[in-house]
Amino acid sequence: MNSGEVVTLAGVDSERVMEAYTIGLWCIISPIILIAVCILIGTQMGVYVGLVVAATSVAIMYGAFMTSKHIGIYRRRISKISANRVKLTNEVLLGIRVIKFYAWEDSINETIRQIRDEEVALMRRYNYLRLTNAVLMFLAPTILNMVCFLVYILLDNTLDVATAFVILALTNACKMAFSIFANASVAVSEAITSTGRLSDFLVSGEVEESPQELNVEHSKAIISFQNADFQWVEDTPAPTLSNISFTLQPGTLTVVVGPVGSGKSSLVNAILGEMHQLRGTRVVRGDAAYASQQAWIQNQTVRDNILFGEPYEAEHYRRIVTACQLLPDFEMLEQGDQTEIGERGINLSGGQKARVGVARAMYRARKFDFMILDDPLSALDVHVANAVFLDGLMGIAQGSTRLLVLNSHYHLLHYADRVLVMSDGQIVGDAQRHSFLATSPRTTKPDGIDETEKSVVKLQGKQRQRSIEANVTANEGEEPKEKKAPKKLIVEEDRRVGSVRWTTYVNYLAASEWNGYVLSTTILILFTIAQVSLFFCDWFLSQWSKGAVDLSQKNSMTVYVGIVVASLLLTFIRCVYYMEICMRCSGKLHFNYIRK
């Protein structure tokens, strides 16, 4: 299930289920009210009139039910297309740099436009069905009045004031039953569709835990794998990782090496429980502090990115940022560690983002059981990588159980307690440091560092390790310097409280590329005319029943039917006009924002 479908489930489907719980009961209440009204009309105007009114009510309700059924079908189709559009839009926003670099804007925009056009076409049919349902239910009492009086006159009865107003009162009692039944039937139909989608999501398989537990009572192992196979997708023919067996001891540094694509990052994800386990045993006891290969940066300050919700402790914080070589960066940043980072760390370099990620993991390492670092040092040059490694992983975090993936800086293998070598998704080598270096000397010189330079780096690292405690002690209680900056990346959003201004509606209508004032005026005129026509139905009926109309009963009935039909058409036209304008505004706004 992709991100677009999850967004649709959370933002659309859950709302429709909630709406069905709110008004869905009216699907039962409305028929009961209508049955009672039909019985009362039958006692007032005769059995035949009551039966005809009952048949008309059943026809209206059946029409609403069938329309709601088709609305549910269209809702299912729209949900799938909307999920695809949201997914594609999200991917475009995440990869906007690549799209800009290759000038793919027009192609991507056309792809989104095609999906959106298909969605809008379905939305138009969907809205026409909803509109028909709503208009039919809104005018149902007026239609019942027309049927009552038409049948009553055809049976050679004379309409009087008492009978007319009793029928008006009874049919008006049906107004809520009809109007809410329309919304309730649509809500229930859509909720059935949404419930199916939510059910599929909720019952979808979780990432399975280990099928069995190792007997680790006499071992201090925190992570233990035994003959375990893993894969990303359940139906793939071959596992991504196969026959994985190793055990980590507390307080040790384990380094994972291997060629690109050998499964090092997959091994990390298997430890974190992000892969499907096929067989074998996986035991992970405790919590992990994790730093990914591509640092995940929030749109917050540098300090907030490092703390990540943890309480701020000045001394511990300074020790961490000093070990991760971030103090010089704080001096260069506008507001020190209070500098706000743009979306996805846009105003930080790759090395800075990597060190922020490592600092985040190290800050909580003392509370967690182990650290997992998926090659964050690859973004650092050799001297900075050595400093972070020696002062951080071999310094402050020395007592933690650490697993470090390396794709470079292989000279750091000298400090590993254990080395795992991976190839084609398998652990092909598992040895202690000295035995591994003796059999694989090539891995110690991929970075072009000779032995003399490595000795200097080691010496500098040890000197820094001895001085870091003194540096922190000398500055104990002193927070990293904060600099003043004239502007902020994160600003308060512009909010207005109170009633919506008239200009807001005009600006929305103007998005259709027509004149907003003209559109708002025509909408107001159409709604007024339609409402006056409905009022005129009741006014003519009152004049007719009082004998103030100089027409025969049948001619008066003809005029009344004409007024009702005209009201029906005007109400439908005003709704169609309003819907088409809103659809156009929605489409234009969508494409304008996509182009931007």
Residue pairs with C-beta under 8 A, 6 or more apart in sequence:
1 201
1 204
2 83
2 87
3 86
3 87
3 90
4 82
4 83
4 84
4 85
4 86
4 87
4 88
4 89
4 90
5 83
5 87
5 197
5 201
6 201
7 83
7 86
7 90
8 79
8 82
8 83
8 86
9 197
9 198
9 201
12 79
12 82
12 194
13 79
13 194
13 195
13 197
13 198
14 194
14 198
16 75
16 187
16 190
16 191
16 193
16 194
17 191
17 194
17 195
17 198
19 187
19 190
19 191
20 184
20 187
20 188
20 190
20 191
21 191
22 187
23 180
23 183
23 184
23 187
24 184
24 187
24 188
24 191
25 184
26 177
26 180
26 181
26 183
26 184
27 181
27 184
27 185
27 188
29 177
30 61
30 177
30 178
30 180
30 181
30 184
31 61
33 173
33 174
33 177
34 54
34 57
34 61
34 174
34 177
35 54
37 53
37 57
37 170
37 171
37 173
37 174
38 50
38 53
38 54
38 57
39 50
40 170
41 49
41 50
41 53
41 148
41 167
41 170
42 49
42 50
42 51
42 53
42 54
43 50
44 163
44 166
44 167
44 170
45 148
45 152
45 157
45 163
45 167
46 152
46 155
46 157
48 151
48 155
49 148
49 151
49 152
49 155
52 147
52 148
52 151
53 144
53 147
53 148
53 151
56 143
56 144
56 147
57 140
57 144
57 174
60 136
60 137
60 140
60 143
60 178
61 181
63 136
64 133
64 136
64 137
64 181
64 182
64 185
65 185
67 129
67 132
67 133
67 136
68 133
68 185
68 186
68 188
68 189
69 189
70 129
71 126
71 129
71 130
71 133
71 186
71 189
71 190
72 189
72 190
72 192
72 193
74 122
74 125
74 126
74 129
75 126
75 189
75 190
75 193
75 194
76 193
77 122
78 119
78 122
78 123
78 126
79 193
79 194
79 197
81 115
81 118
81 119
81 122
82 119
84 115
85 112
85 115
85 116
85 119
88 111
88 112
88 115
89 112
89 594
92 99
92 108
92 112
98 104
99 105
99 108
109 591
109 594
109 595
112 594
113 591
113 594
116 587
116 590
116 591
120 583
120 586
120 587
123 583
124 583
127 579
127 583
128 576
128 579
130 186
131 572
131 575
131 576
131 579
132 572
133 182
133 185
133 186
134 182
134 183
134 575
135 568
135 571
135 572
135 575
136 182
137 178
137 179
137 181
137 182
138 178
138 179
138 182
138 571
139 534
139 567
139 568
139 571
140 174
140 175
140 178
140 179
141 171
141 172
141 174
141 175
141 178
142 171
142 534
142 537
142 564
142 567
142 568
143 564
143 568
144 171
144 174
145 167
145 168
145 171
145 537
145 541
145 564
146 560
146 561
146 564
148 167
148 171
149 159
149 164
149 167
149 541
149 557
149 560
150 557
150 561
152 159
152 163
153 159
153 553
153 554
153 557
158 553
159 544
159 545
159 553
160 545
161 542
161 545
161 546
163 545
164 541
164 542
164 544
164 545
165 542
165 545
168 538
168 541
205 234
207 273
207 274
207 275
207 276
208 276
208 277
209 273
209 277
209 282
210 228
210 277
210 281
210 282
210 283
210 284
211 277
211 279
211 281
212 281
213 281
213 283
214 224
214 226
214 281
214 283
216 224
216 283
216 285
219 247
220 249
220 250
221 247
221 248
221 249
221 250
221 283
221 285
222 248
222 250
222 284
222 285
222 286
222 369
222 370
222 401
223 246
223 247
223 248
223 271
223 283
223 284
223 285
223 370
223 401
223 403
224 246
224 247
224 248
224 281
224 282
224 283
224 284
225 244
225 245
225 246
225 247
225 270
225 280
225 281
225 282
225 283
226 245
226 280
226 281
227 243
227 244
227 245
227 279
227 280
227 281
228 241
228 243
228 244
228 245
228 270
228 277
228 279
228 280
228 281
228 282
229 239
229 241
229 242
229 243
229 244
229 277
229 278
229 279
229 280
230 239
230 240
230 241
230 244
230 266
230 270
230 275
230 276
230 277
230 278
231 238
231 239
231 240
231 241
231 275
231 276
231 278
232 240
232 266
232 275
232 276
233 276
234 276
239 278
239 425
240 263
240 266
240 275
240 425
241 263
241 266
241 267
241 270
241 275
241 425
241 426
242 425
242 426
243 280
243 426
243 427
244 267
244 270
244 280
244 426
244 427
245 280
245 427
246 254
246 420
246 427
246 430
248 254
248 370
248 401
248 403
248 418
249 401
249 417
250 401
251 399
251 400
251 401
252 401
252 402
252 417
252 418
253 393
253 394
253 402
253 404
253 415
253 416
253 417
253 418
254 402
254 403
254 404
254 416
254 417
254 418
254 419
254 420
255 403
255 404
255 405
255 406
255 412
255 413
255 416
255 418
255 419
255 420
256 264
256 267
256 268
256 403
256 404
256 405
256 406
256 419
256 420
256 422
257 264
257 405
257 406
257 407
257 410
257 413
257 419
257 420
257 421
257 422
257 443
258 264
258 421
258 422
258 423
259 423
260 407
262 422
262 423
262 424
262 425
263 422
263 424
263 425
263 426
264 374
264 375
264 405
264 407
264 422
265 293
265 374
265 375
265 405
266 275
266 425
267 405
267 420
267 422
268 372
268 374
268 403
268 405
269 275
270 277
270 282
271 284
271 288
271 372
271 403
272 288
272 290
272 372
273 284
285 369
286 368
286 369
286 370
287 367
287 368
287 369
288 368
288 369
288 370
288 371
288 372
289 360
289 361
289 362
289 364
289 365
289 368
289 370
289 371
289 372
290 361
290 371
290 372
290 373
290 374
291 357
291 358
291 360
291 361
291 371
291 372
291 373
291 374
291 376
292 357
292 374
292 376
293 374
293 375
293 376
293 378
293 405
295 345
295 353
295 354
295 356
295 357
295 376
295 379
296 357
297 305
297 341
297 344
297 345
297 348
297 353
297 356
297 357
298 304
298 305
298 341
299 340
299 341
299 342
299 343
299 344
299 489
299 490
300 340
300 341
300 490
301 335
301 337
301 338
301 339
301 340
301 341
302 326
302 330
302 333
302 336
302 337
302 338
302 339
302 341
302 356
303 312
303 317
303 337
303 338
305 341
305 356
305 360
306 317
306 320
306 321
306 337
306 356
306 359
306 360
306 363
307 317
307 360
307 363
308 360
308 363
308 364
310 363
310 364
314 476
314 477
314 478
314 479
315 472
315 476
315 477
316 363
316 366
317 363
318 472
318 475
318 478
318 479
318 480
319 396
319 468
319 472
320 359
320 362
320 363
320 392
320 396
321 327
321 330
321 337
321 359
321 480
322 391
322 468
322 471
322 472
323 359
323 362
323 388
323 391
323 392
323 395
323 396
323 468
324 355
324 356
324 358
324 359
324 362
324 388
324 391
324 392
325 355
325 384
325 387
325 388
325 391
326 337
326 352
326 355
326 356
326 359
327 480
329 352
329 355
330 336
330 337
330 480
330 481
331 481
333 339
333 483
334 483
334 485
335 482
335 483
335 484
335 485
336 480
336 481
336 482
336 483
337 480
337 482
338 482
339 347
339 485
340 488
340 489
340 490
341 347
341 348
341 489
342 489
345 352
345 353
345 356
347 489
348 356
350 379
351 379
351 380
351 381
351 384
353 379
354 376
354 377
354 378
354 379
354 380
355 376
355 380
355 384
355 388
357 376
358 373
358 376
358 388
358 392
361 371
361 372
361 373
362 371
362 392
362 396
362 397
365 371
365 396
365 397
365 400
366 400
368 400
369 400
369 401
370 400
370 401
370 402
370 403
371 393
371 397
371 400
371 401
371 402
371 403
372 403
373 393
373 402
373 403
373 404
373 405
374 405
375 404
375 405
375 406
375 407
377 385
377 388
377 389
377 404
377 406
377 408
377 409
377 412
378 406
378 407
378 408
378 409
380 388
382 409
382 447
382 449
382 457
383 457
385 409
385 412
386 409
386 412
386 457
386 460
386 461
387 460
387 461
387 464
389 409
389 412
389 415
389 461
390 458
390 461
390 462
390 464
390 465
391 461
391 464
391 465
391 468
393 402
393 404
394 415
394 461
394 465
395 465
395 468
404 416
406 412
406 413
408 446
408 447
409 447
410 443
410 444
410 445
410 446
410 447
411 444
411 445
411 447
411 449
411 454
411 457
413 419
413 433
413 436
413 437
413 443
413 444
414 433
414 437
414 444
415 433
416 433
416 436
417 432
417 433
418 430
418 431
418 432
418 433
419 429
419 430
419 431
419 432
419 433
419 436
420 427
420 429
420 430
421 427
421 428
421 429
421 430
421 436
421 440
422 428
429 436
429 440
431 439
437 443
437 444
449 457
505 516
505 520
506 516
506 517
506 520
507 516
508 516
508 585
509 516
509 519
509 520
509 523
509 581
509 585
510 516
510 519
511 585
511 588
511 589
511 592
512 519
512 581
512 584
512 585
512 588
513 584
513 588
519 581
522 577
523 574
523 577
523 578
523 581
526 570
526 573
526 574
526 577
526 578
527 574
529 570
529 574
530 567
530 570
530 571
530 573
530 574
533 563
533 566
533 567
533 570
533 571
534 567
534 571
536 563
536 567
537 560
537 563
537 564
537 567
540 549
540 559
540 560
540 563
541 560
543 549
544 556
544 560
549 556
549 559
551 559
